[in-house]
């Protein structure tokens, strides 16, 4: 292990768990709370979630999706209306049973998801084809009492997300929404978070409980595991039938609504931090960095006033980048450099008396450490160019990480080799759930998703698990 200052990261990235914990704490992203599996989001991390929320929400609104808010607590009788859906959540549900010392007449579930309480209202609000489509979304928190080992951001017992819940009068329109929603999530993840993903349909075993099918975005992590990000579920008429969401069509006949659900969560913060950061600390894509620039004056007594004056002028000229002017006294420049490197500010600007004399500053990039001298008059233009380059470079690097770790395999031995090498397999599989169970039991891996565009030129061959005719090629790997 490389030795580093105790104030900095003292674990390398390949020591993922310890490294990731240190990034979280030392880059001031979050802190542990007194409740296991529940973290405190500090301002720098929460600001990124606000950006994700803002960009996603404005795109939702263009599709006519409106925001609502439903209660946190769900009566047990409501929760159990669709057993197929709720049985998967039951082990993770936290229940409210008392108020003070008085036992409640009915247990109340702290929402793990909101279908059960929302659809009672939908059944009252939807009466005619004129009431459709109904397109509502809520931004909220949910609690799922995971029994697995909690990991900050990536697997927490409480997390933040959006819950999109839409209802349509016909199947065609409902299913057409999938591409629109996944396009929004893909654009937010790629354009702002600089994160590429594998998009495809979940297998029958892995789909959302109660859904006809699930489309997921899967992200490859530096430790060789894969984590599910945003997803879209076409729920067909399962919930409509369970909750009586009926309407009269144009011919006056009763019909059940067709429904969808979709979400993006604060898990994406963890993916962002893990994929881009390094052994020196956090690296943030400029598009989500709360502060894109930090200005660090190098001061000496005989030139202090002049350097600080120019630093403030530069700060004022660069307002659109929300710069930080670190003019703290009592801290050496080296300490400041290390602190802002740890916190992932995309670009650092240094200015000292020698630079001032040449009407220059030194610009340093966080992603690759490259330093260049820039004339103050050209600073805005050069800064903009470098920020764009950083954003693009981080995306391309993440893309390389993703695709360099996919291995085409034909059998169980090949899958095991890929997993042992901390990679994903791309394998021909059949749709038999028993094969998926066997895959998990023998390798610890699971089917991640099935790409919609199956590889051209590849014949449907033998299933890598059972040897019978395969139905599709799918990504397989270890997952959070």
PAKOL-168431 format. One record per residue (C-alpha): y, z, x; residue number from 1. Coordinates in nm, 3 decimals, m for minus. Example, Ala and Ser with C-alpha at 12.3 -4.5 7.8 and 13.67 -1.06 7.14 Angstrom:
BEGIN
NODE_m0.450_0.780_1.230_1;
NODE_m0.106_0.714_1.367_2;
//
This chain:
BEGIN
NODE_0.000_0.000_0.000_1;
NODE_0.346_m0.087_0.127_2;
NODE_0.556_0.219_0.190_3;
NODE_0.885_0.230_0.006_4;
NODE_1.159_0.481_m0.051_5;
NODE_1.066_0.750_m0.304_6;
NODE_1.381_0.653_m0.494_7;
NODE_1.234_0.308_m0.536_8;
NODE_0.896_0.174_m0.646_9;
NODE_0.615_0.331_m0.445_10;
NODE_0.333_0.120_m0.587_11;
NODE_0.266_m0.251_m0.551_12;
NODE_0.231_m0.481_m0.851_13;
NODE_m0.145_m0.509_m0.807_14;
NODE_m0.163_m0.133_m0.873_15;
NODE_m0.055_m0.230_m1.221_16;
NODE_m0.073_0.092_m1.420_17;
NODE_0.117_0.305_m1.169_18;
NODE_0.360_0.022_m1.086_19;
NODE_0.437_m0.042_m1.454_20;
NODE_0.498_0.328_m1.521_21;
NODE_0.738_0.349_m1.226_22;
NODE_0.925_0.038_m1.345_23;
NODE_0.971_0.200_m1.686_24;
NODE_1.097_0.532_m1.551_25;
NODE_1.290_0.433_m1.239_26;
NODE_1.459_0.127_m1.392_27;
NODE_1.572_0.357_m1.674_28;
NODE_1.402_0.161_m1.951_29;
NODE_1.224_0.438_m2.138_30;
NODE_1.094_0.791_m2.115_31;
NODE_0.800_0.984_m2.250_32;
NODE_0.847_1.202_m2.557_33;
NODE_0.661_1.520_m2.646_34;
NODE_0.435_1.317_m2.879_35;
NODE_0.157_1.134_m2.697_36;
NODE_0.186_0.757_m2.732_37;
NODE_0.545_0.761_m2.855_38;
NODE_0.822_0.669_m2.613_39;
NODE_1.200_0.693_m2.606_40;
NODE_1.368_0.353_m2.575_41;
NODE_1.667_0.391_m2.346_42;
NODE_1.981_0.175_m2.387_43;
NODE_1.886_m0.100_m2.140_44;
NODE_1.549_m0.163_m2.309_45;
NODE_1.678_m0.120_m2.664_46;
NODE_1.956_m0.374_m2.595_47;
NODE_1.688_m0.633_m2.515_48;
NODE_1.512_m0.553_m2.843_49;
NODE_1.847_m0.599_m3.020_50;
NODE_1.876_m0.944_m2.859_51;
NODE_1.526_m1.039_m2.971_52;
NODE_1.606_m0.912_m3.318_53;
NODE_1.941_m1.092_m3.333_54;
NODE_1.805_m1.431_m3.224_55;
NODE_1.497_m1.408_m3.444_56;
NODE_1.689_m1.286_m3.747_57;
NODE_1.952_m1.558_m3.743_58;
NODE_1.674_m1.819_m3.732_59;
NODE_1.499_m1.647_m4.022_60;
NODE_1.818_m1.663_m4.224_61;
NODE_1.835_m2.041_m4.171_62;
NODE_1.499_m2.058_m4.347_63;
NODE_1.637_m1.854_m4.637_64;
NODE_1.455_m1.535_m4.540_65;
NODE_1.644_m1.224_m4.655_66;
NODE_1.626_m0.872_m4.512_67;
NODE_1.512_m0.577_m4.722_68;
NODE_1.389_m0.225_m4.657_69;
NODE_1.090_m0.045_m4.813_70;
NODE_0.990_0.322_m4.789_71;
NODE_0.815_0.469_m4.487_72;
NODE_0.559_0.658_m4.697_73;
NODE_0.284_0.492_m4.901_74;
NODE_0.081_0.672_m5.173_75;
NODE_m0.293_0.674_m5.098_76;
NODE_m0.378_0.506_m5.430_77;
NODE_m0.151_0.214_m5.337_78;
NODE_m0.283_0.201_m4.985_79;
NODE_m0.643_0.157_m5.103_80;
NODE_m0.591_m0.130_m5.347_81;
NODE_m0.718_m0.393_m5.104_82;
NODE_m1.006_m0.230_m4.917_83;
NODE_m1.068_m0.536_m4.699_84;
NODE_m0.716_m0.502_m4.563_85;
NODE_m0.678_m0.126_m4.540_86;
NODE_m1.020_m0.034_m4.403_87;
NODE_m0.918_m0.176_m4.066_88;
NODE_m0.613_0.051_m4.057_89;
NODE_m0.770_0.369_m4.199_90;
NODE_m0.874_0.518_m3.860_91;
NODE_m0.518_0.472_m3.731_92;
NODE_m0.325_0.603_m4.032_93;
NODE_m0.119_0.921_m4.001_94;
NODE_m0.096_1.111_m4.329_95;
NODE_0.166_1.340_m4.479_96;
NODE_m0.020_1.613_m4.668_97;
NODE_0.232_1.898_m4.710_98;
NODE_0.596_1.960_m4.781_99;
NODE_0.674_2.299_m4.632_100;
NODE_0.376_2.517_m4.724_101;
NODE_0.299_2.326_m5.043_102;
NODE_0.013_2.077_m5.042_103;
NODE_0.102_1.741_m5.195_104;
NODE_m0.095_1.624_m5.498_105;
NODE_m0.161_1.295_m5.319_106;
NODE_m0.164_1.210_m4.951_107;
NODE_0.110_0.976_m4.828_108;
NODE_0.037_0.728_m4.549_109;
NODE_0.302_0.677_m4.282_110;
NODE_0.318_0.299_m4.289_111;
NODE_0.095_0.120_m4.040_112;
NODE_0.211_m0.199_m4.216_113;
NODE_0.384_m0.252_m4.551_114;
NODE_0.179_m0.496_m4.758_115;
NODE_0.050_m0.225_m4.988_116;
NODE_0.388_m0.084_m5.090_117;
NODE_0.582_m0.411_m5.088_118;
NODE_0.341_m0.600_m5.308_119;
NODE_0.359_m0.348_m5.589_120;
NODE_0.725_m0.448_m5.615_121;
NODE_0.647_m0.819_m5.575_122;
NODE_0.419_m0.793_m5.879_123;
NODE_0.718_m0.670_m6.084_124;
NODE_0.972_m0.913_m5.943_125;
NODE_0.771_m1.235_m5.963_126;
NODE_0.723_m1.359_m6.319_127;
NODE_0.801_m1.730_m6.318_128;
NODE_0.779_m2.027_m6.081_129;
NODE_1.159_m1.999_m6.074_130;
NODE_1.124_m1.668_m5.883_131;
NODE_0.949_m1.850_m5.600_132;
NODE_0.956_m1.885_m5.313_133;
NODE_1.035_m1.521_m5.243_134;
NODE_1.110_m1.478_m4.873_135;
NODE_1.175_m1.123_m4.758_136;
NODE_1.166_m0.956_m4.419_137;
NODE_1.221_m0.604_m4.295_138;
NODE_1.299_m0.469_m3.949_139;
NODE_1.142_m0.127_m3.918_140;
NODE_0.906_0.106_m3.733_141;
NODE_0.536_0.159_m3.796_142;
NODE_0.288_0.422_m3.682_143;
NODE_m0.068_0.341_m3.580_144;
NODE_m0.249_0.636_m3.429_145;
NODE_m0.432_0.443_m3.158_146;
NODE_m0.735_0.621_m3.015_147;
NODE_m0.734_0.403_m2.706_148;
NODE_m0.529_0.500_m2.402_149;
NODE_m0.161_0.447_m2.495_150;
NODE_0.046_0.232_m2.258_151;
NODE_0.427_0.246_m2.284_152;
NODE_0.567_m0.062_m2.463_153;
NODE_0.228_m0.239_m2.464_154;
NODE_0.019_m0.006_m2.681_155;
NODE_0.216_0.275_m2.843_156;
NODE_0.151_0.482_m3.153_157;
NODE_0.494_0.398_m3.289_158;
NODE_0.659_0.062_m3.237_159;
NODE_0.937_m0.152_m3.381_160;
NODE_0.889_m0.495_m3.535_161;
NODE_0.976_m0.736_m3.809_162;
NODE_0.758_m0.771_m4.115_163;
NODE_0.799_m1.106_m4.284_164;
NODE_0.639_m1.118_m4.632_165;
NODE_0.677_m1.444_m4.822_166;
NODE_0.532_m1.570_m5.151_167;
NODE_0.504_m1.931_m5.270_168;
NODE_0.397_m2.109_m5.585_169;
NODE_0.147_m2.333_m5.406_170;
NODE_m0.077_m2.338_m5.101_171;
NODE_0.082_m2.641_m4.938_172;
NODE_0.430_m2.490_m4.917_173;
NODE_0.294_m2.154_m4.805_174;
NODE_0.095_m2.307_m4.518_175;
NODE_0.386_m2.530_m4.416_176;
NODE_0.576_m2.214_m4.326_177;
NODE_0.341_m2.143_m4.033_178;
NODE_0.487_m2.407_m3.802_179;
NODE_0.843_m2.298_m3.882_180;
NODE_0.780_m1.931_m3.804_181;
NODE_0.576_m1.992_m3.490_182;
NODE_0.848_m2.231_m3.371_183;
NODE_1.104_m1.951_m3.406_184;
NODE_0.892_m1.700_m3.214_185;
NODE_0.809_m1.957_m2.945_186;
NODE_1.175_m2.046_m2.900_187;
NODE_1.283_m1.681_m2.872_188;
NODE_1.005_m1.600_m2.625_189;
NODE_1.062_m1.907_m2.408_190;
NODE_1.440_m1.950_m2.423_191;
NODE_1.537_m1.583_m2.397_192;
NODE_1.242_m1.392_m2.253_193;
NODE_1.128_m1.680_m2.026_194;
NODE_0.770_m1.624_m2.143_195;
NODE_0.523_m1.907_m2.218_196;
NODE_0.216_m1.841_m2.431_197;
NODE_m0.111_m1.983_m2.560_198;
NODE_m0.075_m2.063_m2.931_199;
NODE_m0.378_m2.101_m3.152_200;
NODE_m0.579_m1.978_m3.446_201;
NODE_m0.766_m1.648_m3.426_202;
NODE_m1.142_m1.652_m3.478_203;
NODE_m1.284_m1.517_m3.804_204;
NODE_m1.371_m1.191_m3.629_205;
NODE_m1.026_m1.145_m3.475_206;
NODE_m0.803_m1.259_m3.763_207;
NODE_m0.579_m1.016_m3.952_208;
NODE_m0.768_m0.817_m4.216_209;
NODE_m0.707_m0.975_m4.555_210;
NODE_m0.583_m1.308_m4.415_211;
NODE_m0.727_m1.653_m4.465_212;
NODE_m0.635_m1.721_m4.103_213;
NODE_m0.410_m1.592_m3.825_214;
NODE_m0.210_m1.792_m3.572_215;
NODE_m0.128_m1.595_m3.258_216;
NODE_0.070_m1.625_m2.938_217;
NODE_m0.122_m1.485_m2.639_218;
NODE_0.045_m1.380_m2.312_219;
NODE_m0.124_m1.343_m1.973_220;
NODE_m0.044_m1.025_m1.783_221;
NODE_m0.038_m0.977_m1.403_222;
NODE_m0.339_m0.743_m1.418_223;
NODE_m0.561_m1.017_m1.562_224;
NODE_m0.552_m0.890_m1.919_225;
NODE_m0.414_m1.085_m2.213_226;
NODE_m0.195_m0.938_m2.484_227;
NODE_m0.123_m1.068_m2.833_228;
NODE_0.241_m1.127_m2.911_229;
NODE_0.402_m1.267_m3.230_230;
NODE_0.167_m1.385_m3.501_231;
NODE_0.155_m1.551_m3.841_232;
NODE_m0.100_m1.479_m4.114_233;
NODE_m0.168_m1.704_m4.409_234;
NODE_m0.300_m1.458_m4.666_235;
NODE_m0.391_m1.706_m4.937_236;
NODE_m0.416_m1.527_m5.273_237;
NODE_m0.603_m1.214_m5.156_238;
NODE_m0.308_m0.978_m5.192_239;
NODE_m0.177_m1.152_m5.503_240;
NODE_m0.508_m1.089_m5.680_241;
NODE_m0.532_m0.730_m5.559_242;
NODE_m0.175_m0.645_m5.664_243;
NODE_m0.135_m0.869_m5.966_244;
NODE_0.133_m1.097_m5.821_245;
NODE_0.122_m1.356_m6.099_246;
NODE_0.367_m1.611_m6.236_247;
NODE_0.389_m1.872_m6.506_248;
NODE_0.394_m2.222_m6.360_249;
NODE_0.594_m2.515_m6.499_250;
NODE_0.318_m2.578_m6.755_251;
NODE_0.328_m2.219_m6.874_252;
NODE_m0.004_m2.131_m6.710_253;
NODE_m0.063_m1.809_m6.517_254;
NODE_m0.111_m1.854_m6.144_255;
NODE_m0.143_m1.623_m5.846_256;
NODE_0.114_m1.650_m5.566_257;
NODE_0.026_m1.776_m5.219_258;
NODE_0.142_m1.543_m4.942_259;
NODE_0.219_m1.519_m4.572_260;
NODE_0.300_m1.236_m4.330_261;
NODE_0.439_m1.256_m3.976_262;
NODE_0.575_m1.031_m3.700_263;
NODE_0.720_m0.988_m3.351_264;
NODE_0.719_m0.641_m3.194_265;
NODE_0.865_m0.429_m2.913_266;
NODE_0.542_m0.506_m2.728_267;
NODE_0.729_m0.813_m2.601_268;
NODE_0.953_m0.584_m2.395_269;
NODE_0.648_m0.468_m2.202_270;
NODE_0.530_m0.825_m2.148_271;
NODE_0.878_m0.922_m2.027_272;
NODE_0.897_m0.632_m1.778_273;
NODE_0.542_m0.680_m1.651_274;
NODE_0.543_m1.057_m1.602_275;
NODE_0.879_m1.099_m1.428_276;
NODE_0.928_m0.781_m1.224_277;
NODE_0.816_m0.718_m0.866_278;
NODE_0.745_m0.439_m0.620_279;
NODE_1.118_m0.377_m0.577_280;
NODE_1.177_m0.310_m0.945_281;
NODE_1.282_m0.481_m1.265_282;
NODE_1.372_m0.850_m1.291_283;
NODE_1.549_m0.960_m1.609_284;
NODE_1.604_m1.315_m1.736_285;
NODE_1.982_m1.364_m1.762_286;
NODE_1.959_m1.452_m2.133_287;
NODE_1.848_m1.097_m2.219_288;
NODE_2.021_m0.903_m1.942_289;
NODE_2.285_m0.675_m2.093_290;
NODE_2.484_m0.718_m1.772_291;
NODE_2.430_m1.044_m1.587_292;
NODE_2.639_m0.949_m1.284_293;
NODE_2.718_m0.642_m1.076_294;
NODE_3.018_m0.643_m0.841_295;
NODE_2.990_m0.415_m0.538_296;
NODE_3.304_m0.369_m0.324_297;
NODE_3.246_m0.291_0.045_298;
NODE_3.535_m0.059_0.123_299;
NODE_3.695_0.084_0.435_300;
NODE_4.002_0.307_0.436_301;
NODE_4.234_0.044_0.587_302;
NODE_4.141_m0.228_0.331_303;
NODE_4.017_m0.026_0.035_304;
NODE_4.307_m0.097_m0.203_305;
NODE_4.304_m0.473_m0.142_306;
NODE_3.926_m0.504_m0.186_307;
NODE_3.925_m0.297_m0.505_308;
NODE_4.219_m0.493_m0.645_309;
NODE_4.037_m0.824_m0.594_310;
NODE_3.712_m0.674_m0.731_311;
NODE_3.893_m0.582_m1.053_312;
NODE_4.045_m0.930_m1.076_313;
NODE_3.699_m1.082_m1.037_314;
NODE_3.560_m0.844_m1.299_315;
NODE_3.832_m0.955_m1.541_316;
NODE_3.765_m1.326_m1.475_317;
NODE_3.392_m1.286_m1.533_318;
NODE_3.411_m1.096_m1.864_319;
NODE_3.176_m1.341_m2.036_320;
NODE_2.896_m1.220_m1.807_321;
NODE_2.961_m0.856_m1.900_322;
NODE_2.987_m0.756_m1.532_323;
NODE_2.949_m0.407_m1.392_324;
NODE_3.205_m0.307_m1.128_325;
NODE_3.036_m0.042_m0.916_326;
NODE_3.335_0.124_m0.756_327;
NODE_3.176_0.469_m0.749_328;
NODE_3.287_0.683_m0.460_329;
NODE_3.045_0.889_m0.256_330;
NODE_2.768_0.624_m0.262_331;
NODE_2.699_0.388_0.026_332;
NODE_2.667_0.013_m0.046_333;
NODE_2.298_0.021_0.048_334;
NODE_2.229_0.281_m0.219_335;
NODE_2.412_0.071_m0.479_336;
NODE_2.228_m0.246_m0.375_337;
NODE_1.892_m0.073_m0.417_338;
NODE_1.986_0.079_m0.753_339;
NODE_2.093_m0.248_m0.912_340;
NODE_1.799_m0.430_m0.758_341;
NODE_1.574_m0.171_m0.923_342;
NODE_1.748_m0.222_m1.259_343;
NODE_1.708_m0.598_m1.244_344;
NODE_2.068_m0.719_m1.268_345;
NODE_2.029_m1.098_m1.220_346;
NODE_2.317_m1.148_m0.971_347;
NODE_2.492_m0.917_m0.729_348;
NODE_2.838_m0.998_m0.593_349;
NODE_2.950_m0.830_m0.271_350;
NODE_3.307_m0.836_m0.148_351;
NODE_3.439_m0.674_0.168_352;
NODE_3.749_m0.715_0.386_353;
NODE_3.601_m1.007_0.583_354;
NODE_3.508_m1.187_0.262_355;
NODE_3.852_m1.119_0.119_356;
NODE_4.015_m1.269_0.426_357;
NODE_3.819_m1.592_0.366_358;
NODE_3.879_m1.575_m0.012_359;
NODE_3.503_m1.555_m0.060_360;
NODE_3.233_m1.330_m0.200_361;
NODE_2.862_m1.305_m0.122_362;
NODE_2.642_m1.389_m0.420_363;
NODE_2.283_m1.258_m0.417_364;
NODE_2.008_m1.352_m0.664_365;
NODE_1.765_m1.086_m0.787_366;
NODE_1.478_m1.327_m0.853_367;
NODE_1.444_m1.468_m0.501_368;
NODE_1.685_m1.261_m0.290_369;
NODE_1.879_m1.569_m0.178_370;
NODE_2.235_m1.503_m0.060_371;
NODE_2.520_m1.752_m0.047_372;
NODE_2.890_m1.729_0.030_373;
NODE_3.107_m1.860_m0.252_374;
NODE_3.478_m1.929_m0.270_375;
NODE_3.637_m1.703_m0.529_376;
NODE_3.795_m2.002_m0.700_377;
NODE_3.449_m2.157_m0.749_378;
NODE_3.275_m1.836_m0.850_379;
NODE_3.252_m1.894_m1.225_380;
NODE_3.096_m2.239_m1.185_381;
NODE_2.850_m2.131_m0.914_382;
NODE_2.759_m1.818_m1.105_383;
NODE_2.682_m2.011_m1.423_384;
NODE_2.467_m2.258_m1.228_385;
NODE_2.267_m1.982_m1.059_386;
NODE_2.211_m1.789_m1.381_387;
NODE_2.070_m2.103_m1.540_388;
NODE_1.850_m2.157_m1.238_389;
NODE_1.720_m1.799_m1.254_390;
NODE_1.632_m1.835_m1.622_391;
NODE_1.450_m2.161_m1.558_392;
NODE_1.278_m2.035_m1.243_393;
NODE_1.142_m1.724_m1.417_394;
NODE_1.000_m1.935_m1.697_395;
NODE_0.833_m2.177_m1.456_396;
NODE_0.691_m1.890_m1.251_397;
NODE_0.551_m1.728_m1.567_398;
NODE_0.410_m2.064_m1.676_399;
NODE_0.234_m2.102_m1.340_400;
NODE_0.092_m1.750_m1.373_401;
NODE_m0.044_m1.838_m1.717_402;
NODE_m0.203_m2.174_m1.640_403;
NODE_m0.326_m2.091_m1.290_404;
NODE_m0.538_m1.819_m1.448_405;
NODE_m0.726_m2.032_m1.699_406;
NODE_m1.075_m2.138_m1.587_407;
NODE_m1.283_m2.391_m1.776_408;
NODE_m1.632_m2.247_m1.823_409;
NODE_m1.949_m2.368_m1.994_410;
NODE_m2.172_m2.061_m2.015_411;
NODE_m2.181_m1.682_m2.016_412;
NODE_m2.217_m1.671_m1.638_413;
NODE_m1.895_m1.872_m1.603_414;
NODE_m1.713_m1.644_m1.846_415;
NODE_m1.826_m1.336_m1.653_416;
NODE_m1.708_m1.489_m1.325_417;
NODE_m1.365_m1.566_m1.475_418;
NODE_m1.334_m1.211_m1.612_419;
NODE_m1.443_m1.057_m1.281_420;
NODE_m1.175_m1.268_m1.112_421;
NODE_m0.913_m1.131_m1.354_422;
NODE_m0.870_m1.466_m1.524_423;
NODE_m0.921_m1.618_m1.869_424;
NODE_m1.203_m1.851_m1.960_425;
NODE_m1.166_m2.168_m2.166_426;
NODE_m1.507_m2.211_m2.324_427;
NODE_m1.697_m2.402_m2.594_428;
NODE_m1.804_m2.159_m2.867_429;
NODE_m1.961_m2.157_m3.210_430;
NODE_m1.810_m1.970_m3.502_431;
NODE_m2.098_m1.722_m3.539_432;
NODE_m1.962_m1.368_m3.536_433;
NODE_m2.280_m1.251_m3.361_434;
NODE_m2.184_m1.463_m3.061_435;
NODE_m1.844_m1.293_m3.048_436;
NODE_m2.015_m0.955_m3.062_437;
NODE_m2.242_m1.064_m2.778_438;
NODE_m1.946_m1.187_m2.574_439;
NODE_m1.777_m0.848_m2.606_440;
NODE_m2.092_m0.651_m2.530_441;
NODE_m2.188_m0.854_m2.223_442;
NODE_m1.850_m0.923_m2.061_443;
NODE_m1.592_m0.690_m2.219_444;
NODE_m1.396_m1.002_m2.319_445;
NODE_m1.315_m1.141_m2.662_446;
NODE_m1.201_m1.466_m2.820_447;
NODE_m0.822_m1.476_m2.779_448;
NODE_m0.748_m1.781_m2.991_449;
NODE_m0.848_m2.139_m3.060_450;
NODE_m0.586_m2.404_m2.972_451;
NODE_m0.495_m2.634_m3.258_452;
NODE_m0.495_m2.935_m3.028_453;
NODE_m0.848_m2.933_m2.898_454;
NODE_m0.887_m3.093_m2.552_455;
NODE_m0.914_m3.471_m2.567_456;
NODE_m1.215_m3.630_m2.404_457;
NODE_m1.423_m3.312_m2.421_458;
NODE_m1.726_m3.353_m2.642_459;
NODE_m1.830_m3.069_m2.866_460;
NODE_m2.101_m2.921_m2.648_461;
NODE_m2.323_m2.615_m2.642_462;
NODE_m2.186_m2.272_m2.728_463;
NODE_m2.139_m2.073_m2.407_464;
NODE_m2.301_m1.770_m2.569_465;
NODE_m2.598_m1.886_m2.777_466;
NODE_m2.653_m2.242_m2.651_467;
NODE_m2.637_m2.396_m2.998_468;
NODE_m2.384_m2.663_m3.097_469;
NODE_m2.028_m2.541_m3.042_470;
NODE_m1.753_m2.570_m3.302_471;
NODE_m1.447_m2.558_m3.077_472;
NODE_m1.304_m2.474_m2.736_473;
NODE_m1.137_m2.132_m2.721_474;
NODE_m0.962_m1.902_m2.478_475;
NODE_m1.156_m1.587_m2.394_476;
NODE_m1.047_m1.288_m2.187_477;
NODE_m0.996_m0.915_m2.166_478;
NODE_m0.722_m0.797_m2.396_479;
NODE_m0.506_m0.497_m2.472_480;
//
